[in-house]
Amino acid sequence: MAREKRPLLYNRVPQPTLKEKFAALRNLPRFFALVWQTNCWYTIINAVLRIAKSAVPVAILYIGKLIIDQVVLLAKTPDSNTDHTYLWQLVAAEFVLAIVSDALSRAISLVDGLLGDLFSNHTSVKIMEHAATLDLDQFEDSAFYDKLERARQQTVGRTVLLSQVLTQVQDLITMLFLAVGLMAFNPWLILLLLIAIVPAFLGESYFNDQSYALTRGQTPQRRELDYMRYLGASDETAKEVKLFDLSGFLIKRFKALSQQFYADNKSLSTRRAAWGSLFAILGSMGYYAAYIIMILKTVEGSLSIGDLTFLAGSFRQLRSLLEGILSRFSTVSQGAIYLRDFFDFFEIKPKIKVSKTPLPFPNPIQKGFVFENVGFRYANSEQWANRYLSFTLHAGEKLALVGENGAGKTTLVKLLARLYDPEEGRILLDDIDLKEYDILQLRKHIGVIFQDYLRYQMSFAQNIAVGNIDEQNNRPLIIKAAEKSLANLLAMKLPNQYDQALGRRFNDGIELSGGEWQKVALARAYMKEAEVLILDEPTSALDARAEYEVFQRFAELTKGKSAVLISHRFSTVRMADRILVLEKGQLIELGSHEQLLQQNGRYAELFQLQAKGYR
Ligand SMILES: Nc1ncnc2c1ncn2[C@@H]1O[C@H](COP(=O)(O)OP(=O)(O)OP(=O)(O)O)[C@@H](O)[C@H]1O
């Protein structure tokens, strides 16, 4: 079978030009500001240590030269009366320098490591903080996820960049010291040095670009790979994966993706290694040409043996330093381009604009919510999820939303909680646009439990406290909320009651049934004194008796408060004051249960359909 020629992933991503790389260096000051913010003392200590360390190599070489010259001198005059003190002083000085140099290296890597860890923690927190400010629809966008993923990768990668940039500066200073010595002897040697190094630099730079483009191009696939890994081995997925026997399917996809990465990376690494060897040979040729010149000059007598060792040593070190600096330039600028991704993430601003002079949420609500011709489309969709919606949710009213799957019920509720802003029309609360109110207060006063509520792998009490996390230590309030949602009886049956860990992910956790989880989630709604309660299919997993009881209580507990209920069960729906029927995002009927039955429209049809099922 002919193998299909598959394009490399990185071919899809344009590679940065040299100009772009230099431009990216402009991100470095901002990066260092972040490092400084992380810990200014470690930053200062690091700089001081590195400056001290950069003077060491030239000092050692120079003392070495003095020692050799002194030894040669002493060897020429083998007289037992000659004073050797100077020689031993030199040796002692070199010994001390060697110890200091080693100590400096260790101190630098220690401070680098500590600063790196702190930096990684600091930036991770910043990413979480910034992500918290963003809108729901930004999380639903895959381009956003790629950015977030790249920003996350930066938190670890950037600690490497940090030590690279610092090493770069340190090496530049060391080089300056060494170059001064070499220049004094013969400036042509510097030229030879450059000729030996430039090809290696260009090669490194080329391959770094390729590897940047490759990694960047692979981001979506990496996310998929992680997702496959999660699906294949996680407590939440294990049940379905086993029942549907999906592991083969998942492993196959994982293998395909990981082999693709491997093949792409291998091709690049192999070419890099081959060219790298060639450039290394060029470098060695340059070095030996210079070495020969120095040897000839020494044989001629115009250089001492000490000079020869000093110069050869300087040249060798300069070569490896320059090589390091040039190739690091590429990695540093590459890293600086990655930094752009990192800072780009912080540039993402929430689309939901917060009013500069926000109004306090009305407590209590006087009139209610008015939807005026509201329309909304999800960012990645052409279809209107809600359109031409005009109705009023009166203060204190219980409104039920009815409609087939995908009719737009949840979307309506999300608009009410201002998780999105309408694209058309507006929503008023007590005659004022919802956008004018303080968004945090708004969310505090609207208690929503979505159908896809989270099952936190935390304690029973914490699972309820998330409804109002400021009150997480208020046990009486948590218990009260649990009583309202019928979760209290459940807690009493658990070995550790309210402190019982839920879920199987961590030690000693207990898994609940679907309906039990729902009772726990429902308690979250009662954790705050919400003005509006929204329950999106809150009882779908409850048994008939529990559902009846929950709604009995709900009606009592929300007396005088507005509430929105989404349910496919008409036994629940009919308890509402009014029922709003949605179809394809639009309002088609609105009225009480009796009115709608009389109308004999869609509601009546759906109601009869369900009733028939029970007969
Ligand atoms: N995050 C999203 N991104 C894009 N489209 C979405 C998103 N969420 C919902 N939709 C689409 O918007 C439409 C309305 O969805 P919505 O969740 O409001 O329906 P629903 O009436 O609550 O359905 P159900 O009864 O199944 O819960 C559907 O066509 C759905 O595909």
Ligand as a Chemical Component Dictionary entry (heavy atoms), coordinates in Angstrom:
data_LIG
# 
_chem_comp.id                   LIG 
_chem_comp.type                 NON-POLYMER 
_chem_comp.pdbx_formal_charge   0 
_chem_comp.three_letter_code    LIG 
# 
loop_
_chem_comp_atom.comp_id 
_chem_comp_atom.atom_id 
_chem_comp_atom.alt_atom_id 
_chem_comp_atom.type_symbol 
_chem_comp_atom.charge 
_chem_comp_atom.model_Cartn_x 
_chem_comp_atom.model_Cartn_y 
_chem_comp_atom.model_Cartn_z 
_chem_comp_atom.pdbx_ordinal 
LIG N1  N1  N 0 -21.858 26.999 23.763 1  
LIG C1  C1  C 0 -22.522 26.918 22.609 2  
LIG N2  N2  N 0 -21.933 27.205 21.445 3  
LIG C2  C2  C 0 -22.609 27.127 20.290 4  
LIG N3  N3  N 0 -23.886 26.776 20.205 5  
LIG C3  C3  C 0 -24.543 26.462 21.321 6  
LIG C4  C4  C 0 -23.896 26.506 22.589 7  
LIG N4  N4  N 0 -24.778 26.159 23.536 8  
LIG C5  C5  C 0 -25.948 25.895 22.883 9  
LIG N5  N5  N 0 -25.804 26.084 21.565 10 
LIG C6  C6  C 0 -26.847 25.943 20.540 11 
LIG O1  O1  O 0 -27.854 26.880 20.826 12 
LIG C7  C7  C 0 -29.132 26.298 20.655 13 
LIG C8  C8  C 0 -29.951 26.452 21.936 14 
LIG O2  O2  O 0 -29.328 25.704 22.960 15 
LIG P1  P1  P 0 -29.855 25.663 24.452 16 
LIG O3  O3  O 0 -28.835 24.973 25.280 17 
LIG O4  O4  O 0 -30.276 27.022 24.862 18 
LIG O5  O5  O 0 -31.138 24.723 24.290 19 
LIG P2  P2  P 0 -32.096 24.120 25.399 20 
LIG O6  O6  O 0 -33.461 24.539 25.002 21 
LIG O7  O7  O 0 -31.639 24.477 26.762 22 
LIG O8  O8  O 0 -31.903 22.568 25.112 23 
LIG P3  P3  P 0 -32.045 21.286 26.088 24 
LIG O9  O9  O 0 -33.479 21.060 26.370 25 
LIG O10 O10 O 0 -31.495 20.206 25.249 26 
LIG O11 O11 O 0 -31.239 21.579 27.311 27 
LIG C9  C9  C 0 -28.907 24.864 20.249 28 
LIG O12 O12 O 0 -29.099 24.771 18.860 29 
LIG C10 C10 C 0 -27.473 24.583 20.599 30 
LIG O13 O13 O 0 -26.904 23.749 19.635 31 
# 
loop_
_chem_comp_bond.comp_id 
_chem_comp_bond.atom_id_1 
_chem_comp_bond.atom_id_2 
_chem_comp_bond.value_order 
_chem_comp_bond.pdbx_ordinal 
LIG N1  C1  SING 1  
LIG C1  N2  SING 2  
LIG C1  C4  DOUB 3  
LIG N2  C2  DOUB 4  
LIG C2  N3  SING 5  
LIG N3  C3  DOUB 6  
LIG C3  C4  SING 7  
LIG C3  N5  SING 8  
LIG C4  N4  SING 9  
LIG N4  C5  DOUB 10 
LIG C5  N5  SING 11 
LIG N5  C6  SING 12 
LIG C6  O1  SING 13 
LIG C6  C10 SING 14 
LIG O1  C7  SING 15 
LIG C7  C8  SING 16 
LIG C7  C9  SING 17 
LIG C8  O2  SING 18 
LIG O2  P1  SING 19 
LIG P1  O3  DOUB 20 
LIG P1  O4  SING 21 
LIG P1  O5  SING 22 
LIG O5  P2  SING 23 
LIG P2  O6  DOUB 24 
LIG P2  O7  SING 25 
LIG P2  O8  SING 26 
LIG O8  P3  SING 27 
LIG P3  O9  DOUB 28 
LIG P3  O10 SING 29 
LIG P3  O11 SING 30 
LIG C9  O12 SING 31 
LIG C9  C10 SING 32 
LIG C10 O13 SING 33 
# 
